[in-house]
Amino acid sequence: MIGIVAKLQIAEGKNDEFEQVGKDLMAKVKANEPGCLTYQLYRSQSDPQSYIFMEQYSDDEALKAHGQTEYFKAAGPKMAGCLAGKPEIERYDIVE
């Protein structure tokens, strides 16, 4: 399994817009990607402009398929318009 943590800093005044795009993307991922085991957006309790997506995929193929979906590609520019900086994306291997 593969874990992904994507940390996103959101520009002031863009939280609602960002969260709407995030909620729509989460719903589509959960409905259409059986290889994506977890796809959840979280907002920091200490910094309301800081968010993370926590993601878990069954394998590399599922992760690759996620990035190729039309809804993921469409969400990218919408999210980019809300960002205050470059996303930090970290990939993790499961420890069993």
C-alpha positions as a Markdown table, in Angstrom:
| # | Residue | x | y | z |
|---|---|---|---|---|
| 1 | Met | 0.0 | 0.0 | 0.0 |
| 2 | Ile | 1.0 | 3.6 | -0.7 |
| 3 | Gly | 0.3 | 6.6 | 1.5 |
| 4 | Ile | 0.2 | 10.2 | 0.3 |
| 5 | Val | 0.1 | 13.3 | 2.5 |
| 6 | Ala | -0.5 | 16.5 | 0.5 |
| 7 | Lys | -0.1 | 19.6 | 2.6 |
| 8 | Leu | -1.7 | 22.8 | 1.1 |
| 9 | Gln | -1.6 | 26.3 | 2.4 |
| 10 | Ile | -4.7 | 28.3 | 1.3 |
| 11 | Ala | -4.8 | 32.0 | 0.6 |
| 12 | Glu | -6.9 | 34.2 | 2.9 |
| 13 | Gly | -10.5 | 34.4 | 1.8 |
| 14 | Lys | -10.3 | 31.2 | -0.3 |
| 15 | Asn | -11.2 | 28.6 | 2.3 |
| 16 | Asp | -14.8 | 28.1 | 1.3 |
| 17 | Glu | -14.0 | 27.8 | -2.4 |
| 18 | Phe | -11.2 | 25.4 | -1.7 |
| 19 | Glu | -13.3 | 23.2 | 0.7 |
| 20 | Gln | -16.1 | 23.0 | -1.9 |
| 21 | Val | -13.6 | 21.8 | -4.6 |
| 22 | Gly | -12.1 | 19.4 | -2.1 |
| 23 | Lys | -15.5 | 17.9 | -1.0 |
| 24 | Asp | -16.5 | 17.4 | -4.6 |
| 25 | Leu | -13.2 | 15.7 | -5.4 |
| 26 | Met | -13.5 | 13.5 | -2.3 |
| 27 | Ala | -17.0 | 12.4 | -3.3 |
| 28 | Lys | -15.9 | 11.5 | -6.9 |
| 29 | Val | -12.8 | 9.6 | -5.7 |
| 30 | Lys | -14.7 | 7.6 | -3.1 |
| 31 | Ala | -17.4 | 6.7 | -5.7 |
| 32 | Asn | -15.2 | 5.8 | -8.6 |
| 33 | Glu | -11.8 | 4.5 | -7.4 |
| 34 | Pro | -11.9 | 1.1 | -5.6 |
| 35 | Gly | -8.1 | 1.2 | -5.4 |
| 36 | Cys | -8.1 | 4.4 | -3.4 |
| 37 | Leu | -8.7 | 3.2 | 0.2 |
| 38 | Thr | -8.6 | 6.6 | 1.9 |
| 39 | Tyr | -9.0 | 10.1 | 0.4 |
| 40 | Gln | -9.8 | 12.6 | 3.1 |
| 41 | Leu | -9.3 | 16.4 | 3.4 |
| 42 | Tyr | -8.4 | 17.8 | 6.9 |
| 43 | Arg | -8.1 | 21.4 | 8.1 |
| 44 | Ser | -5.5 | 22.2 | 10.8 |
| 45 | Gln | -6.9 | 23.1 | 14.2 |
| 46 | Ser | -4.0 | 25.5 | 14.8 |
| 47 | Asp | -3.8 | 27.2 | 11.4 |
| 48 | Pro | -7.1 | 27.5 | 9.5 |
| 49 | Gln | -5.2 | 28.2 | 6.2 |
| 50 | Ser | -3.4 | 24.8 | 6.4 |
| 51 | Tyr | -5.0 | 21.7 | 5.0 |
| 52 | Ile | -3.9 | 18.1 | 4.2 |
| 53 | Phe | -5.2 | 15.4 | 2.0 |
| 54 | Met | -4.5 | 12.0 | 3.5 |
| 55 | Glu | -4.6 | 9.4 | 0.8 |
| 56 | Gln | -4.1 | 5.6 | 0.7 |
| 57 | Tyr | -3.8 | 3.5 | -2.4 |
| 58 | Ser | -3.8 | -0.3 | -2.9 |
| 59 | Asp | -0.8 | -0.1 | -5.3 |
| 60 | Asp | 1.1 | 2.0 | -7.8 |
| 61 | Glu | -1.5 | 1.3 | -10.5 |
| 62 | Ala | -4.3 | 2.8 | -8.3 |
| 63 | Leu | -2.3 | 5.9 | -7.6 |
| 64 | Lys | -1.5 | 6.4 | -11.3 |
| 65 | Ala | -5.2 | 5.8 | -12.2 |
| 66 | His | -6.2 | 8.5 | -9.7 |
| 67 | Gly | -4.0 | 11.1 | -11.4 |
| 68 | Gln | -5.4 | 10.3 | -14.8 |
| 69 | Thr | -9.1 | 10.8 | -13.9 |
| 70 | Glu | -10.9 | 13.7 | -15.6 |
| 71 | Tyr | -12.3 | 14.9 | -12.3 |
| 72 | Phe | -8.8 | 15.0 | -10.7 |
| 73 | Lys | -7.4 | 16.9 | -13.7 |
| 74 | Ala | -10.4 | 19.4 | -13.6 |
| 75 | Ala | -10.0 | 20.0 | -9.8 |
| 76 | Gly | -6.3 | 20.9 | -10.2 |
| 77 | Pro | -6.7 | 24.4 | -11.7 |
| 78 | Lys | -9.6 | 25.2 | -9.3 |
| 79 | Met | -7.5 | 24.3 | -6.3 |
| 80 | Ala | -4.5 | 26.1 | -7.7 |
| 81 | Gly | -6.5 | 29.3 | -7.7 |
| 82 | Cys | -6.9 | 28.9 | -3.9 |
| 83 | Leu | -3.3 | 28.2 | -2.9 |
| 84 | Ala | -1.0 | 30.5 | -1.1 |
| 85 | Gly | 2.1 | 28.5 | -2.1 |
| 86 | Lys | 3.3 | 25.3 | -3.7 |
| 87 | Pro | 1.8 | 22.1 | -2.3 |
| 88 | Glu | 4.1 | 19.8 | -0.3 |
| 89 | Ile | 3.4 | 16.2 | -1.3 |
| 90 | Glu | 5.1 | 13.3 | 0.5 |
| 91 | Arg | 4.8 | 9.6 | -0.4 |
| 92 | Tyr | 4.9 | 6.9 | 2.2 |
| 93 | Asp | 5.2 | 3.1 | 2.3 |
| 94 | Ile | 3.1 | 1.1 | 4.7 |
| 95 | Val | 4.8 | -0.5 | 7.7 |
| 96 | Glu | 3.4 | -3.9 | 8.5 |
